Amino acid sequence: MKLLVVGGGGREHAIIRSLKKNPEIEHIYALPGNGGIAKDAECINISATDIDKIAEFAALNNVDYAVVAPDDPLVLGCVDALEAKGIKCFGPRANAAIIEGSKVFSKNLMKKYGIPTAKYEVFDNLDAALDYLETAPIPTVIKADGLALGKGVIIAETREDAKKAARDMIEGGIFGASGSRVVVEEFLTGPEVSVLAFTDGKTVKPMVSSMDHKRIGDNDEGLNTGGMGTVAPNPYYTDEVAKRCMDEIFMPTINAMNAEGRTFKGCLYFGLMITADGPKVIEYNCRFGDPETQVVLPLLESDLYTIMRATTDGTLDNTEVKFSDKYACCVILASNGYPVSYKKGFEITFTPEAEEHTYVAGAKLDGEKLVTSGGRVTGTTAIADSLKTAIEEAYRITDGVKFEGAYRRSDIGKRALAALN
């Protein structure tokens, strides 16, 4: 059986490694993949957003099943294009991927169907936004409507910062067309939880919860990034919270999408905040989170391919989705200067143990050498019987990954440990 995985980061590397455990899968193509993924799949130099070429390649090479992992190709209709060629896919069609593709769509959906989320206003006119920000409660949250690599959210601590963020997005175009319309949102407080869930549009089977660390610096200081590390499970996600989320958020979201004629199949990511009033949705993603996937999939005991096929075929209700009761921690190594500017082209080396536990994100092959080519370069994951041991092991194994200018946070999992204790 031949599979195709669209994408080229640490998330895709984790998905490919997990899929390879199924003995029926003989070959995996990664489009475009990366230098590290090349050890686990055949990398084909086709961009993840070149939808026509992806569909053409899949048809020519008789691909049996495709996994579309990143947000951009999903929003652009990659699943639709592959299905038009007769290829079954994991992931939502474009009309359902809009749940991530437009913050305005998702906020309006939640308001219409009574799904708990922060209060908000929408603006595409700068003067109107600035007028509103004169009296809006501070701190406030400014979000670009469209996709912005996980960086299109500004938490403004002062009125001046809020106005600057609105100006930068609507007038300055810092996120291109994605920021021409903005959501100004109430600032919620409480612990954040990421829950990825498999769904076939009828049944929802959540994966193990996780905790992301978005800021570049220790103690959650500095700029937002695509994520500097994760732990799973998240200690704030208790059985009681999980039940409320299923009843008040997960199933209502799936039902709302069905009611709108936008049936969602694949992985739906719920970014949640556990407020004093209960769990609320901060954001939806239409795909596996990155780097959450790098702690969630290593804990999956069921066969990933079987589950993915069940989401496509509508048989998730009678498909086993089982996770280990152990703990996982992933530590990201980034290029010094990320997320602003950084140098590329430094050789990456691994100890054998580190290579086995590391997913490669921002790297390419230069001859025989693997060299850095992105901001977040690697993610190293350890699994253990306790969270404390998983964190210690992840840092110990990460010491075996070397490249010039490597930067990491030193406190991944610290908040989760404090919550457990």
C-alpha positions as CSV (number, residue, x, y, z in Angstrom):
1,M,0.0,0.0,0.0
2,K,1.3,3.5,-1.0
3,L,0.6,6.6,1.1
4,L,1.2,10.2,0.5
5,V,1.7,12.8,3.3
6,V,1.4,16.5,2.4
7,G,3.7,18.8,4.5
8,G,7.3,19.0,5.6
9,G,7.6,19.7,9.3
10,G,8.0,18.0,12.7
11,R,4.3,17.3,12.7
12,E,4.5,15.4,9.4
13,H,7.6,13.5,10.6
14,A,5.7,12.4,13.7
15,I,2.7,11.3,11.5
16,I,4.9,9.4,9.1
17,R,6.8,7.6,11.9
18,S,3.4,6.6,13.4
19,L,2.0,5.4,10.1
20,K,5.1,3.3,9.4
21,K,4.2,1.0,12.3
22,N,1.5,-0.5,10.1
23,P,3.1,-3.5,8.2
24,E,0.7,-3.1,5.2
25,I,2.2,0.3,4.3
26,E,5.0,-0.4,1.9
27,H,5.9,3.1,0.8
28,I,5.3,6.7,1.9
29,Y,5.8,9.8,-0.2
30,A,6.2,13.1,1.6
31,L,5.4,16.3,-0.4
32,P,7.7,18.2,0.1
33,G,9.1,16.5,3.3
34,N,12.5,17.7,4.5
35,G,16.0,16.4,5.0
36,G,15.2,14.6,8.2
37,I,12.0,13.1,7.0
38,A,14.0,11.6,4.0
39,K,15.1,8.8,6.4
40,D,11.5,7.7,6.8
41,A,9.8,8.5,3.5
42,E,10.5,9.4,-0.1
43,C,10.6,13.2,-0.3
44,I,9.2,14.7,-3.5
45,N,10.0,18.4,-4.2
46,I,6.4,19.6,-4.7
47,S,5.2,22.5,-2.5
48,A,2.5,21.7,0.0
49,T,0.4,24.5,-1.5
50,D,0.8,23.4,-5.1
51,I,-2.6,21.6,-5.1
52,D,-2.8,20.7,-8.8
53,K,0.7,19.1,-8.8
54,I,0.0,17.2,-5.6
55,A,-3.2,15.7,-7.0
56,E,-1.5,14.9,-10.3
57,F,1.5,13.2,-8.6
58,A,-0.9,11.1,-6.4
59,A,-2.9,9.9,-9.4
60,L,0.2,9.2,-11.5
61,N,1.8,7.2,-8.7
62,N,-1.3,5.2,-7.8
63,V,-1.4,6.4,-4.2
64,D,-3.9,4.5,-2.1
65,Y,-4.4,7.1,0.6
66,A,-3.3,10.6,1.3
67,V,-2.9,12.5,4.6
68,V,-3.1,16.3,4.2
69,A,-1.4,17.7,7.4
70,P,-0.9,21.5,7.2
71,D,-3.5,24.2,7.3
72,D,-2.7,26.0,4.1
73,P,-3.3,23.1,1.7
74,L,-6.5,22.1,3.6
75,V,-7.9,25.6,3.3
76,L,-6.9,25.7,-0.3
77,G,-8.8,22.5,-1.1
78,C,-6.1,19.9,-1.3
79,V,-8.5,17.2,0.0
80,D,-11.1,18.2,-2.6
81,A,-8.5,18.0,-5.4
82,L,-7.3,14.6,-4.3
83,E,-10.8,13.2,-4.0
84,A,-11.6,14.5,-7.5
85,K,-8.8,12.1,-8.6
86,G,-10.5,9.2,-6.7
87,I,-8.0,9.3,-3.8
88,K,-9.3,8.9,-0.3
89,C,-7.9,11.4,2.2
90,F,-7.5,12.2,5.8
91,G,-8.4,15.8,6.4
92,P,-11.4,18.1,5.9
93,R,-12.5,19.5,2.6
94,A,-12.0,23.3,2.0
95,N,-15.6,24.2,3.1
96,A,-14.9,22.6,6.5
97,A,-11.3,23.8,6.8
98,I,-12.6,27.3,7.0
99,I,-13.1,26.7,10.7
100,E,-9.4,27.5,10.9
101,G,-9.0,29.5,7.7
102,S,-11.2,32.3,9.0
103,K,-11.3,33.4,12.7
104,V,-14.4,35.5,11.8
105,F,-16.2,32.4,10.5
106,S,-15.4,30.3,13.6
107,K,-16.3,33.1,16.1
108,N,-19.7,33.6,14.3
109,L,-20.3,29.8,14.3
110,M,-19.7,29.6,18.0
111,K,-22.0,32.6,18.7
112,K,-24.8,31.2,16.5
113,Y,-24.7,27.7,18.1
114,G,-24.0,28.8,21.7
115,I,-20.5,27.3,21.9
116,P,-18.6,28.9,24.8
117,T,-15.9,31.4,23.7
118,A,-14.6,34.9,24.4
119,K,-16.7,37.9,23.6
120,Y,-15.5,39.6,20.4
121,E,-16.0,42.3,17.7
122,V,-14.9,42.1,14.0
123,F,-13.3,45.0,12.1
124,D,-12.0,45.6,8.6
125,N,-12.0,49.4,9.0
126,L,-9.1,50.8,10.9
127,D,-10.9,53.9,12.3
128,A,-13.8,51.8,13.6
129,A,-11.3,49.4,15.3
130,L,-9.4,52.3,16.9
131,D,-12.6,53.9,18.1
132,Y,-13.7,50.6,19.7
133,L,-10.2,50.2,21.3
134,E,-10.6,53.6,23.1
135,T,-12.9,51.9,25.6
136,A,-12.4,48.2,25.2
137,P,-11.3,46.3,28.4
138,I,-7.5,46.0,28.6
139,P,-5.7,43.6,28.2
140,T,-7.3,42.6,24.9
141,V,-6.6,40.1,22.2
142,I,-6.2,41.1,18.5
143,K,-6.4,38.3,15.9
144,A,-5.8,38.3,12.2
145,D,-8.8,36.7,10.5
146,G,-6.8,34.3,8.2
147,L,-3.8,31.9,8.5
148,A,-0.6,33.4,9.9
149,L,1.6,30.5,10.8
150,G,0.3,30.5,14.3
151,K,1.6,34.0,14.9
152,G,-1.4,36.1,14.0
153,V,-2.5,36.7,17.6
154,I,-1.4,39.7,19.7
155,I,-2.2,40.0,23.4
156,A,-2.1,43.7,24.0
157,E,-1.4,44.7,27.6
158,T,-2.0,48.5,27.0
159,R,-4.4,50.5,24.8
160,E,-1.4,51.8,22.8
161,D,-0.3,48.2,22.1
162,A,-3.8,47.2,21.0
163,K,-4.0,50.2,18.6
164,K,-0.6,49.4,17.2
165,A,-1.6,45.8,16.6
166,A,-4.8,46.8,14.8
167,R,-2.8,49.3,12.7
168,D,0.0,46.8,11.8
169,M,-2.6,44.2,10.7
170,I,-5.2,46.3,8.9
171,E,-3.1,49.1,7.5
172,G,0.5,47.8,7.7
173,G,-0.3,44.3,6.3
174,I,2.1,42.4,8.6
175,F,0.1,39.3,8.0
176,G,-0.8,40.1,4.4
177,A,-4.4,39.6,3.4
178,S,-4.9,37.4,6.5
179,G,-4.8,40.5,8.7
180,S,-7.0,42.8,6.6
181,R,-9.9,41.8,8.8
182,V,-9.3,41.4,12.6
183,V,-11.1,40.0,15.6
184,V,-10.8,42.0,18.8
185,E,-11.5,39.6,21.6
186,E,-12.0,39.6,25.3
187,F,-8.9,38.5,27.2
188,L,-9.6,35.2,29.1
189,T,-7.6,33.9,32.0
190,G,-7.0,30.3,33.1
191,P,-4.9,27.4,32.1
192,E,-4.7,26.5,28.4
193,V,-5.3,23.0,27.1
194,S,-4.9,21.6,23.6
195,V,-7.1,18.7,22.6
196,L,-6.8,17.1,19.2
197,A,-9.8,14.9,18.2
198,F,-10.4,12.4,15.5
199,T,-13.8,12.8,13.9
200,D,-15.7,11.3,10.9
201,G,-18.4,14.0,11.1
202,K,-20.6,12.0,13.4
203,T,-18.4,10.6,16.2
204,V,-15.7,12.4,18.1
205,K,-12.8,10.5,19.7
206,P,-10.5,12.9,21.5
207,M,-6.7,12.2,21.7
208,V,-4.7,12.6,24.9
209,S,-4.7,16.3,26.0
210,S,-1.5,18.4,25.9
211,M,0.0,21.7,27.0
212,D,1.9,23.9,24.5
213,H,4.5,26.5,25.3
214,K,4.0,29.3,22.7
215,R,6.3,32.1,23.9
216,I,10.0,32.1,22.9
217,G,11.3,32.7,26.4
218,D,11.3,31.0,29.7
219,N,8.4,31.8,32.1
220,D,6.2,32.4,29.0
221,E,7.9,35.7,28.1
222,G,8.7,37.2,24.7
223,L,7.2,36.7,21.3
224,N,4.7,34.1,20.2
225,T,6.1,31.2,18.2
226,G,4.8,28.1,16.5
227,G,5.4,26.3,19.8
228,M,8.6,25.7,21.8
229,G,7.7,22.4,23.4
230,T,4.8,20.3,24.7
231,V,3.8,17.9,27.4
232,A,1.0,15.3,27.5
233,P,-1.4,14.7,29.2
234,N,-2.3,18.2,30.5
235,P,-3.0,18.0,34.2
236,Y,-5.6,20.7,34.0
237,Y,-7.7,18.5,31.7
238,T,-9.5,16.5,34.4
239,D,-12.3,13.9,33.7
240,E,-14.9,16.5,34.7
241,V,-13.5,19.1,32.3
242,A,-13.3,16.5,29.6
243,K,-17.0,15.6,30.0
244,R,-18.0,19.3,29.8
245,C,-15.9,19.8,26.7
246,M,-17.5,16.8,25.0
247,D,-21.0,18.0,25.9
248,E,-20.6,21.7,25.5
249,I,-17.9,22.1,22.8
250,F,-16.8,19.0,20.9
251,M,-20.2,17.5,19.8
252,P,-21.9,20.9,19.4
253,T,-19.1,22.0,17.0
254,I,-19.4,18.9,14.9
255,N,-23.2,19.3,14.9
256,A,-22.9,23.0,14.0
257,M,-20.7,22.2,11.1
258,N,-23.1,19.6,9.8
259,A,-26.0,22.1,10.2
260,E,-24.0,24.6,8.0
261,G,-23.5,21.9,5.3
262,R,-19.7,21.8,6.2
263,T,-19.2,18.2,7.6
264,F,-15.8,18.0,9.2
265,K,-13.7,14.9,8.8
266,G,-10.1,14.4,10.0
267,C,-8.4,15.9,13.0
268,L,-10.1,18.9,14.7
269,Y,-7.9,20.7,17.2
270,F,-9.6,22.5,20.1
271,G,-7.5,25.3,21.7
272,L,-9.2,25.7,25.1
273,M,-9.0,27.8,28.2
274,I,-10.3,26.5,31.5
275,T,-11.9,29.7,32.9
276,A,-13.7,30.3,36.2
277,D,-16.9,29.9,34.1
278,G,-15.8,26.6,32.6
279,P,-14.0,25.6,29.4
280,K,-14.1,28.0,26.4
281,V,-12.7,27.8,22.9
282,I,-9.8,30.1,22.1
283,E,-9.3,28.7,18.6
284,Y,-10.0,25.8,16.3
285,N,-7.4,24.3,14.0
286,C,-8.5,22.0,11.1
287,R,-5.5,19.7,11.5
288,F,-3.0,18.1,13.9
289,G,-1.3,20.8,16.0
290,D,2.4,21.3,15.8
291,P,4.3,20.5,18.1
292,E,1.4,18.8,20.0
293,T,1.4,15.9,17.5
294,Q,5.0,15.1,18.7
295,V,3.8,14.2,22.2
296,V,0.3,12.9,21.3
297,L,1.1,10.4,18.6
298,P,4.0,8.7,20.5
299,L,1.3,7.8,23.2
300,L,-1.1,6.3,20.7
301,E,-1.3,2.5,21.1
302,S,-3.9,1.9,18.3
303,D,-3.0,1.9,14.6
304,L,-3.0,5.4,13.2
305,Y,-3.8,4.4,9.6
306,T,-6.8,2.3,10.7
307,I,-8.2,5.3,12.7
308,M,-7.5,7.7,9.8
309,R,-9.4,5.4,7.3
310,A,-12.3,5.2,9.8
311,T,-12.6,9.1,9.8
312,T,-12.7,8.9,6.0
313,D,-15.2,6.0,5.8
314,G,-17.5,7.1,8.6
315,T,-16.8,4.1,10.8
316,L,-15.0,5.8,13.8
317,D,-17.7,4.8,16.2
318,N,-16.6,1.1,16.1
319,T,-12.8,1.8,15.7
320,E,-10.5,1.5,18.7
321,V,-8.6,4.7,19.7
322,K,-6.4,3.9,22.6
323,F,-3.7,5.9,24.3
324,S,-1.0,4.9,26.8
325,D,-1.4,6.2,30.4
326,K,2.3,7.3,30.4
327,Y,3.6,10.9,30.0
328,A,5.4,12.6,27.1
329,C,7.5,15.7,26.8
330,C,8.8,17.3,23.6
331,V,11.6,19.9,23.6
332,I,12.0,22.1,20.5
333,L,15.4,23.3,19.3
334,A,15.2,26.5,17.3
335,S,17.6,28.6,15.4
336,N,19.0,31.5,17.5
337,G,17.0,34.7,16.7
338,Y,13.7,32.8,15.9
339,P,10.9,33.9,15.5
340,V,12.3,37.2,14.0
341,S,15.5,36.5,12.0
342,Y,18.0,33.7,12.1
343,K,20.9,32.2,10.0
344,K,20.5,28.9,8.2
345,G,22.8,26.2,6.8
346,F,24.4,24.9,10.0
347,E,25.1,21.1,10.1
348,I,22.9,19.1,12.5
349,T,24.3,16.0,14.2
350,F,22.6,13.4,16.4
351,T,23.6,10.7,18.8
352,P,21.9,7.4,17.8
353,E,19.5,7.7,20.7
354,A,18.7,11.4,19.9
355,E,18.0,10.5,16.3
356,E,15.5,7.8,17.3
357,H,13.6,10.2,19.5
358,T,13.7,13.4,17.3
359,Y,11.3,14.7,14.7
360,V,12.9,17.1,12.2
361,A,11.2,20.3,11.1
362,G,13.4,23.0,9.6
363,A,16.2,21.1,7.9
364,K,17.4,20.1,4.4
365,L,20.0,17.9,2.9
366,D,23.2,19.5,1.6
367,G,24.9,16.6,-0.1
368,E,25.1,14.0,2.7
369,K,24.8,16.6,5.5
370,L,21.6,17.6,7.2
371,V,21.6,21.4,7.7
372,T,19.3,23.9,9.3
373,S,16.8,25.6,7.0
374,G,14.1,27.0,9.4
375,G,13.2,28.6,12.7
376,R,12.1,25.6,14.6
377,V,14.6,22.9,13.7
378,T,13.9,19.7,15.7
379,G,11.6,18.3,18.4
380,T,12.9,15.6,20.7
381,T,10.3,13.5,22.6
382,A,10.6,11.2,25.6
383,I,8.0,9.0,27.2
384,A,8.1,7.9,30.9
385,D,5.9,6.7,33.7
386,S,5.9,10.1,35.4
387,L,5.8,13.7,33.9
388,K,9.0,14.6,35.9
389,T,10.9,11.7,34.3
390,A,9.6,12.4,30.8
391,I,10.8,16.1,31.1
392,E,14.2,15.1,32.5
393,E,14.6,12.4,29.7
394,A,13.5,14.8,26.9
395,Y,16.2,17.4,28.0
396,R,18.8,14.7,28.4
397,I,18.2,13.2,24.9
398,T,18.0,16.7,23.4
399,D,21.6,17.2,24.5
400,G,22.4,14.7,21.8
401,V,21.2,17.0,19.0
402,K,23.8,19.6,18.0
403,F,23.9,22.6,15.6
404,E,25.4,26.0,15.8
405,G,23.1,28.6,17.4
406,A,20.7,26.0,18.8
407,Y,18.3,27.6,21.3
408,R,15.7,26.0,23.6
409,R,13.6,26.9,26.5
410,S,14.7,25.5,29.8
411,D,11.3,25.3,31.5
412,I,9.1,23.0,29.2
413,G,6.7,21.2,31.5
414,K,7.4,23.3,34.6
415,R,3.8,24.7,34.8
416,A,2.4,21.2,34.3
417,L,4.6,19.8,37.1
418,A,3.5,22.6,39.4
419,A,-0.2,21.8,38.6
420,L,0.3,18.1,39.3
421,N,1.9,18.8,42.6
